[in-house]
Amino acid sequence: LPFPLSKTHLQYAIDDLHRLEVIIHTMFKGYNIIYNSPYEASKMTDIEISKIQNDVYGMAWFYRQIQSYKRAKRLNKPQVQILAKVVVIQRHLTFLNNHFGNAMHRYVSPSDCRNIDQYTAECGQLLATHNIILNKDLSFNANAMDEQ
């Protein structure tokens, strides 16, 4: 599928995610499904699409990933878990840099630009320390993580 997804593809993707959520959660005893009717499911899909449309550059997701990364560091999680989070963050940062380049300040707030610069440097340094290379096409050399 071409990115960014069209609204129709996005609706199908979110509906599929809701279906997967229901399947996974109903495997657990006593799980209470949030929505029981097609109307409720449709309303949830519209809410998710609205969230995505209001956060075109994925900054809300980016900050959730940053919080998860900080929590993993604070809790002294295994290095491979921290590196996996860093790869996810660095992929997003690489995408933003590839897409906007030097014009990023036109699209995101000054504080977001500072945070992007800060975490680009921090994540880049951590990945370099562990010989993990993230390519412009967002792929990376997974062999370095296997050696950990």
CNS distance restraints for C-alpha pairs under 8 A (distance, minus, plus):
assign (resid   1 and name CA) (resid   5 and name CA) 7.17 0.50 0.50
assign (resid   5 and name CA) (resid   9 and name CA) 5.80 0.50 0.50
assign (resid   5 and name CA) (resid  10 and name CA) 5.82 0.50 0.50
assign (resid   6 and name CA) (resid  10 and name CA) 6.04 0.50 0.50
assign (resid   7 and name CA) (resid  11 and name CA) 6.12 0.50 0.50
assign (resid   7 and name CA) (resid  49 and name CA) 7.92 0.50 0.50
assign (resid   8 and name CA) (resid  12 and name CA) 6.42 0.50 0.50
assign (resid   9 and name CA) (resid  13 and name CA) 6.11 0.50 0.50
assign (resid  10 and name CA) (resid  14 and name CA) 6.11 0.50 0.50
assign (resid  10 and name CA) (resid  49 and name CA) 7.28 0.50 0.50
assign (resid  11 and name CA) (resid  15 and name CA) 6.04 0.50 0.50
assign (resid  11 and name CA) (resid  45 and name CA) 6.57 0.50 0.50
assign (resid  11 and name CA) (resid  46 and name CA) 7.90 0.50 0.50
assign (resid  11 and name CA) (resid  49 and name CA) 7.25 0.50 0.50
assign (resid  12 and name CA) (resid  16 and name CA) 6.11 0.50 0.50
assign (resid  13 and name CA) (resid  17 and name CA) 6.26 0.50 0.50
assign (resid  14 and name CA) (resid  18 and name CA) 6.19 0.50 0.50
assign (resid  14 and name CA) (resid  45 and name CA) 6.12 0.50 0.50
assign (resid  14 and name CA) (resid  48 and name CA) 7.46 0.50 0.50
assign (resid  15 and name CA) (resid  19 and name CA) 6.24 0.50 0.50
assign (resid  15 and name CA) (resid  41 and name CA) 7.74 0.50 0.50
assign (resid  15 and name CA) (resid  45 and name CA) 6.49 0.50 0.50
assign (resid  16 and name CA) (resid  20 and name CA) 6.17 0.50 0.50
assign (resid  17 and name CA) (resid  21 and name CA) 6.04 0.50 0.50
assign (resid  18 and name CA) (resid  22 and name CA) 6.24 0.50 0.50
assign (resid  18 and name CA) (resid  41 and name CA) 7.73 0.50 0.50
assign (resid  19 and name CA) (resid  23 and name CA) 6.23 0.50 0.50
assign (resid  20 and name CA) (resid  24 and name CA) 6.03 0.50 0.50
assign (resid  21 and name CA) (resid  25 and name CA) 5.92 0.50 0.50
assign (resid  22 and name CA) (resid  26 and name CA) 5.83 0.50 0.50
assign (resid  22 and name CA) (resid  33 and name CA) 6.84 0.50 0.50
assign (resid  23 and name CA) (resid  27 and name CA) 6.61 0.50 0.50
assign (resid  24 and name CA) (resid  28 and name CA) 7.51 0.50 0.50
assign (resid  25 and name CA) (resid  31 and name CA) 6.18 0.50 0.50
assign (resid  25 and name CA) (resid  33 and name CA) 7.86 0.50 0.50
assign (resid  26 and name CA) (resid  30 and name CA) 7.95 0.50 0.50
assign (resid  26 and name CA) (resid  31 and name CA) 5.90 0.50 0.50
assign (resid  26 and name CA) (resid  32 and name CA) 7.93 0.50 0.50
assign (resid  26 and name CA) (resid  33 and name CA) 7.72 0.50 0.50
assign (resid  35 and name CA) (resid  40 and name CA) 5.33 0.50 0.50
assign (resid  35 and name CA) (resid  41 and name CA) 6.07 0.50 0.50
assign (resid  36 and name CA) (resid  40 and name CA) 6.65 0.50 0.50
assign (resid  36 and name CA) (resid  41 and name CA) 7.53 0.50 0.50
assign (resid  37 and name CA) (resid  41 and name CA) 6.35 0.50 0.50
assign (resid  38 and name CA) (resid  42 and name CA) 6.01 0.50 0.50
assign (resid  39 and name CA) (resid  43 and name CA) 6.12 0.50 0.50
assign (resid  40 and name CA) (resid  44 and name CA) 6.20 0.50 0.50
assign (resid  41 and name CA) (resid  45 and name CA) 6.22 0.50 0.50
assign (resid  42 and name CA) (resid  46 and name CA) 6.24 0.50 0.50
assign (resid  43 and name CA) (resid  47 and name CA) 6.29 0.50 0.50
assign (resid  44 and name CA) (resid  48 and name CA) 6.28 0.50 0.50
assign (resid  45 and name CA) (resid  49 and name CA) 6.19 0.50 0.50
assign (resid  46 and name CA) (resid  50 and name CA) 6.09 0.50 0.50
assign (resid  47 and name CA) (resid  51 and name CA) 6.31 0.50 0.50
assign (resid  48 and name CA) (resid  52 and name CA) 6.35 0.50 0.50
assign (resid  49 and name CA) (resid  53 and name CA) 6.09 0.50 0.50
assign (resid  50 and name CA) (resid  54 and name CA) 6.14 0.50 0.50
assign (resid  51 and name CA) (resid  55 and name CA) 6.30 0.50 0.50
assign (resid  52 and name CA) (resid  56 and name CA) 6.20 0.50 0.50
assign (resid  52 and name CA) (resid  58 and name CA) 7.76 0.50 0.50
assign (resid  55 and name CA) (resid  59 and name CA) 6.52 0.50 0.50
assign (resid  55 and name CA) (resid  60 and name CA) 6.84 0.50 0.50
assign (resid  57 and name CA) (resid  96 and name CA) 7.63 0.50 0.50
assign (resid  57 and name CA) (resid 108 and name CA) 7.92 0.50 0.50
assign (resid  58 and name CA) (resid  62 and name CA) 6.04 0.50 0.50
assign (resid  59 and name CA) (resid  63 and name CA) 6.15 0.50 0.50
assign (resid  59 and name CA) (resid 112 and name CA) 7.94 0.50 0.50
assign (resid  60 and name CA) (resid  64 and name CA) 6.36 0.50 0.50
assign (resid  61 and name CA) (resid  65 and name CA) 6.26 0.50 0.50
assign (resid  62 and name CA) (resid  66 and name CA) 6.23 0.50 0.50
assign (resid  62 and name CA) (resid  89 and name CA) 6.92 0.50 0.50
assign (resid  62 and name CA) (resid  92 and name CA) 7.47 0.50 0.50
assign (resid  63 and name CA) (resid  67 and name CA) 6.16 0.50 0.50
assign (resid  64 and name CA) (resid  68 and name CA) 6.24 0.50 0.50
assign (resid  65 and name CA) (resid  69 and name CA) 6.12 0.50 0.50
assign (resid  65 and name CA) (resid  85 and name CA) 7.27 0.50 0.50
assign (resid  65 and name CA) (resid  88 and name CA) 7.96 0.50 0.50
assign (resid  65 and name CA) (resid  89 and name CA) 6.62 0.50 0.50
assign (resid  66 and name CA) (resid  70 and name CA) 6.13 0.50 0.50
assign (resid  66 and name CA) (resid  89 and name CA) 7.32 0.50 0.50
assign (resid  67 and name CA) (resid  71 and name CA) 6.06 0.50 0.50
assign (resid  68 and name CA) (resid  72 and name CA) 6.16 0.50 0.50
assign (resid  68 and name CA) (resid  85 and name CA) 7.68 0.50 0.50
assign (resid  69 and name CA) (resid  73 and name CA) 6.31 0.50 0.50
assign (resid  69 and name CA) (resid  82 and name CA) 6.45 0.50 0.50
assign (resid  69 and name CA) (resid  85 and name CA) 5.89 0.50 0.50
assign (resid  69 and name CA) (resid  86 and name CA) 7.08 0.50 0.50
assign (resid  70 and name CA) (resid  74 and name CA) 6.08 0.50 0.50
assign (resid  71 and name CA) (resid  75 and name CA) 6.04 0.50 0.50
assign (resid  72 and name CA) (resid  76 and name CA) 6.10 0.50 0.50
assign (resid  72 and name CA) (resid  77 and name CA) 5.21 0.50 0.50
assign (resid  72 and name CA) (resid  81 and name CA) 7.61 0.50 0.50
assign (resid  72 and name CA) (resid  82 and name CA) 6.19 0.50 0.50
assign (resid  73 and name CA) (resid  77 and name CA) 6.24 0.50 0.50
assign (resid  73 and name CA) (resid  82 and name CA) 6.80 0.50 0.50
assign (resid  77 and name CA) (resid  81 and name CA) 6.49 0.50 0.50
assign (resid  77 and name CA) (resid  82 and name CA) 6.75 0.50 0.50
assign (resid  78 and name CA) (resid  82 and name CA) 6.67 0.50 0.50
assign (resid  79 and name CA) (resid  83 and name CA) 6.07 0.50 0.50
assign (resid  79 and name CA) (resid 148 and name CA) 7.66 0.50 0.50
assign (resid  80 and name CA) (resid  84 and name CA) 6.08 0.50 0.50
assign (resid  80 and name CA) (resid 145 and name CA) 6.64 0.50 0.50
assign (resid  80 and name CA) (resid 148 and name CA) 6.61 0.50 0.50
assign (resid  81 and name CA) (resid  85 and name CA) 6.42 0.50 0.50
assign (resid  82 and name CA) (resid  86 and name CA) 6.23 0.50 0.50
assign (resid  83 and name CA) (resid  87 and name CA) 6.10 0.50 0.50
assign (resid  83 and name CA) (resid 126 and name CA) 7.84 0.50 0.50
assign (resid  83 and name CA) (resid 127 and name CA) 7.31 0.50 0.50
assign (resid  83 and name CA) (resid 145 and name CA) 7.76 0.50 0.50
assign (resid  84 and name CA) (resid  88 and name CA) 6.45 0.50 0.50
assign (resid  85 and name CA) (resid  89 and name CA) 6.28 0.50 0.50
assign (resid  86 and name CA) (resid  90 and name CA) 5.90 0.50 0.50
assign (resid  86 and name CA) (resid 123 and name CA) 5.83 0.50 0.50
assign (resid  86 and name CA) (resid 126 and name CA) 7.94 0.50 0.50
assign (resid  86 and name CA) (resid 127 and name CA) 7.57 0.50 0.50
assign (resid  87 and name CA) (resid  91 and name CA) 6.00 0.50 0.50
assign (resid  87 and name CA) (resid 123 and name CA) 7.82 0.50 0.50
assign (resid  87 and name CA) (resid 127 and name CA) 7.69 0.50 0.50
assign (resid  87 and name CA) (resid 134 and name CA) 7.73 0.50 0.50
assign (resid  88 and name CA) (resid  92 and name CA) 6.55 0.50 0.50
assign (resid  89 and name CA) (resid  93 and name CA) 6.30 0.50 0.50
assign (resid  89 and name CA) (resid 123 and name CA) 7.68 0.50 0.50
assign (resid  90 and name CA) (resid  94 and name CA) 5.89 0.50 0.50
assign (resid  90 and name CA) (resid 120 and name CA) 6.64 0.50 0.50
assign (resid  90 and name CA) (resid 123 and name CA) 6.30 0.50 0.50
assign (resid  90 and name CA) (resid 124 and name CA) 7.30 0.50 0.50
assign (resid  90 and name CA) (resid 134 and name CA) 7.79 0.50 0.50
assign (resid  91 and name CA) (resid  95 and name CA) 6.10 0.50 0.50
assign (resid  91 and name CA) (resid 134 and name CA) 7.40 0.50 0.50
assign (resid  91 and name CA) (resid 138 and name CA) 5.60 0.50 0.50
assign (resid  92 and name CA) (resid  96 and name CA) 6.26 0.50 0.50
assign (resid  93 and name CA) (resid  97 and name CA) 6.15 0.50 0.50
assign (resid  93 and name CA) (resid 116 and name CA) 6.86 0.50 0.50
assign (resid  93 and name CA) (resid 120 and name CA) 6.54 0.50 0.50
assign (resid  94 and name CA) (resid  98 and name CA) 5.92 0.50 0.50
assign (resid  94 and name CA) (resid 136 and name CA) 6.87 0.50 0.50
assign (resid  94 and name CA) (resid 138 and name CA) 7.19 0.50 0.50
assign (resid  95 and name CA) (resid  99 and name CA) 5.92 0.50 0.50
assign (resid  95 and name CA) (resid 136 and name CA) 7.83 0.50 0.50
assign (resid  95 and name CA) (resid 138 and name CA) 7.41 0.50 0.50
assign (resid  96 and name CA) (resid 100 and name CA) 5.87 0.50 0.50
assign (resid  96 and name CA) (resid 101 and name CA) 7.38 0.50 0.50
assign (resid  96 and name CA) (resid 104 and name CA) 7.66 0.50 0.50
assign (resid  97 and name CA) (resid 101 and name CA) 4.66 0.50 0.50
assign (resid  97 and name CA) (resid 102 and name CA) 7.61 0.50 0.50
assign (resid  97 and name CA) (resid 104 and name CA) 7.38 0.50 0.50
assign (resid  98 and name CA) (resid 136 and name CA) 7.36 0.50 0.50
assign (resid 100 and name CA) (resid 104 and name CA) 5.01 0.50 0.50
assign (resid 103 and name CA) (resid 107 and name CA) 7.50 0.50 0.50
assign (resid 104 and name CA) (resid 108 and name CA) 6.39 0.50 0.50
assign (resid 104 and name CA) (resid 113 and name CA) 7.37 0.50 0.50
assign (resid 105 and name CA) (resid 109 and name CA) 6.65 0.50 0.50
assign (resid 105 and name CA) (resid 110 and name CA) 6.55 0.50 0.50
assign (resid 105 and name CA) (resid 113 and name CA) 6.34 0.50 0.50
assign (resid 108 and name CA) (resid 112 and name CA) 6.07 0.50 0.50
assign (resid 108 and name CA) (resid 113 and name CA) 6.57 0.50 0.50
assign (resid 109 and name CA) (resid 113 and name CA) 6.27 0.50 0.50
assign (resid 110 and name CA) (resid 114 and name CA) 6.29 0.50 0.50
assign (resid 111 and name CA) (resid 115 and name CA) 6.22 0.50 0.50
assign (resid 112 and name CA) (resid 116 and name CA) 5.99 0.50 0.50
assign (resid 113 and name CA) (resid 117 and name CA) 6.15 0.50 0.50
assign (resid 114 and name CA) (resid 118 and name CA) 6.07 0.50 0.50
assign (resid 115 and name CA) (resid 119 and name CA) 6.06 0.50 0.50
assign (resid 116 and name CA) (resid 120 and name CA) 5.86 0.50 0.50
assign (resid 117 and name CA) (resid 121 and name CA) 6.26 0.50 0.50
assign (resid 118 and name CA) (resid 122 and name CA) 6.22 0.50 0.50
assign (resid 119 and name CA) (resid 123 and name CA) 5.64 0.50 0.50
assign (resid 119 and name CA) (resid 124 and name CA) 7.88 0.50 0.50
assign (resid 120 and name CA) (resid 124 and name CA) 5.73 0.50 0.50
assign (resid 121 and name CA) (resid 125 and name CA) 6.03 0.50 0.50
assign (resid 122 and name CA) (resid 126 and name CA) 6.31 0.50 0.50
assign (resid 123 and name CA) (resid 127 and name CA) 6.07 0.50 0.50
assign (resid 124 and name CA) (resid 128 and name CA) 6.03 0.50 0.50
assign (resid 125 and name CA) (resid 129 and name CA) 6.10 0.50 0.50
assign (resid 126 and name CA) (resid 130 and name CA) 6.56 0.50 0.50
assign (resid 127 and name CA) (resid 131 and name CA) 6.10 0.50 0.50
assign (resid 127 and name CA) (resid 132 and name CA) 4.96 0.50 0.50
assign (resid 127 and name CA) (resid 133 and name CA) 6.87 0.50 0.50
assign (resid 128 and name CA) (resid 132 and name CA) 5.82 0.50 0.50
assign (resid 128 and name CA) (resid 133 and name CA) 6.99 0.50 0.50
assign (resid 130 and name CA) (resid 144 and name CA) 6.89 0.50 0.50
assign (resid 130 and name CA) (resid 145 and name CA) 7.87 0.50 0.50
assign (resid 131 and name CA) (resid 144 and name CA) 6.17 0.50 0.50
assign (resid 132 and name CA) (resid 140 and name CA) 6.77 0.50 0.50
assign (resid 132 and name CA) (resid 141 and name CA) 5.95 0.50 0.50
assign (resid 132 and name CA) (resid 142 and name CA) 7.41 0.50 0.50
assign (resid 132 and name CA) (resid 144 and name CA) 5.77 0.50 0.50
assign (resid 132 and name CA) (resid 145 and name CA) 7.34 0.50 0.50
assign (resid 133 and name CA) (resid 140 and name CA) 5.43 0.50 0.50
assign (resid 133 and name CA) (resid 141 and name CA) 5.85 0.50 0.50
assign (resid 134 and name CA) (resid 138 and name CA) 6.00 0.50 0.50
assign (resid 134 and name CA) (resid 139 and name CA) 5.86 0.50 0.50
assign (resid 134 and name CA) (resid 140 and name CA) 4.40 0.50 0.50
assign (resid 134 and name CA) (resid 141 and name CA) 7.10 0.50 0.50
assign (resid 135 and name CA) (resid 139 and name CA) 5.42 0.50 0.50
assign (resid 135 and name CA) (resid 140 and name CA) 5.92 0.50 0.50
assign (resid 141 and name CA) (resid 145 and name CA) 7.92 0.50 0.50
assign (resid 142 and name CA) (resid 146 and name CA) 6.59 0.50 0.50
assign (resid 143 and name CA) (resid 147 and name CA) 6.52 0.50 0.50
assign (resid 144 and name CA) (resid 148 and name CA) 7.10 0.50 0.50
